[in-house]
Amino acid sequence: MKQDMIVILDLGSTENTVVAREIRSMGVYSEIHPHDIGVEGLKKLENVKGLILNGGENRVVDGVAVDVDPALYECGIPVIAIDHPTAKCTARYDEIPDKEALKAFVFGQCHAEANWNMKNFIEDQVELVRRQVGDRKVLLALSGGVDSSVVAALLLKAIGNQLVCVHVNHGLMRKNESESVVEVFKNQLHANLIYVDAVERFLGKLENVSDPEQKRKIIGGEFIRVFEEEARKLDGIDFLGQGTIYPDIIESGTKTAKMVKSHHNVGGLPEDLKFELVEPLKQLFKDEVRACGVELGLPHSMVYRQPFPGPGLGVRCLGAITRDRLEAVRESDAILRDEFEKAGLDQKVWQYFTVVPNFKSVGVKHNARSFEYMVIIRAINTIDAMSASVEQVPWDVLLKITDRILDEVENVNRVCYDLSPKPPATIEFE
């Protein structure tokens, strides 16, 4: 990597990403690593100019207070500590220092250069991918979402026709989404795209499975199985490309940061995985992924489309997936997206979707008692997906969406609006 780096060691802070993003906003690259990385682990990282020990409320693990290898203080790079009382460095802060103090550390003490930008990042990743892959082929899971689209563009730049894209219709896609993926990537961008219809296969595996983590792992694991099968039909497939991004890794937990949720591209991979992973976006936050897509020349509509989770509607059909509720999610989501576009909210709101829980409520339809599902609408704004605020959707828009859902979606008699920010809630319900 050509960029200078400031390393943040996680000693129990809940605000590691705040520090990392603050430093990146200065044009200097930063990464979060576990507290026990040690001197040898630090030496394996390139262009490290400074070290931040970031403590906090999770500083005790299994009854033992975590600390760093004392040799880190003698490794020849500047060190500061935040909320870590036992630190041996001279600069210690009780809370995250202001931007000017961080700048003084990064540029004054560490002498880091502000050379973190998307152009340099792409050049680095193209070089790394070519070095990793050589003349072999990469199989990419192409959902058509932002992350996989940007990965596809970056890998096409790096290895061209050595990239084989596979789109798996697992039955958990949004309305007409698979058709759109084929149209854009195969017909317009002329990517080497293989379409796999695996609807019955996935829904069969998920039958009667209600635990969110188990659902995610089944979906992630089955995805890999499908790709393995496709790879056997091809020659020279040794690598699996994935759209893993930095929040995926952070939310999947560390020694001193509790897991928020597993991600299909971080946890849940089969033990007998036969591919080596290629994950060129794993250092980026969501807004940086979009900036990377723009730098790569992808269309604005593709880069700024709202995110869609890897498990798809499987984590929006809460509990054990049933086909009636899955269709209710799909149809209500289509109505929500249609009305947001008409109201101009599709360009304002970062992510918006519907959820159907696995319980019913009493209502009145056609002058008779009904006992049917509810649809929950969620619309949030965020920069990096680590925190989120609720969009104040105009009342008339909400009422129109509600009327359409109650009129057009079967097995639904109630619509609710989720007002929960992240934290304490997550963006998705599962």
Buried (B, 14 or more C-beta within 10 A) or exposed (E): BBBBBBBBBBBBBBBBBBBBBBBBEBBBBBBBBBBBBBBEBBEEEEBBBBBBBBBBEBBEEEEEEBBBBEEBBEBEBBBBBBBBEBBBBEBBBEEBBEEEBBBBBBBEBBEBBEBBEBEBBBEBBBEBBEEBBEEBBBBBBBBBBBBBBBBBBBBBBBBEEBBBBBBBBBBBBBBEBBEEBBEBBBEEBEBBBBBBEBBEBBBEBBEEBEEBEEBBBBBBBBBBBBBBEBBEEEEEBBBBBBBBBBBBBBBBBBBBBEEBBBBBBBBBBEEEBEBEBBBBBBBBBBBBBBBBBBBBEBBEEBBBBBBBBBBBBBBBBBBBBBEEBBBBBBBBBBBBBBBBEEBEBBEEBBBBBBBBBEEBBEBEEEEEEBEBBBBBBBBBBBEBBBBBEBBEBEEEBBEBBBEBBBEEBEBBBBBBBBEBBBEEBBBBBB
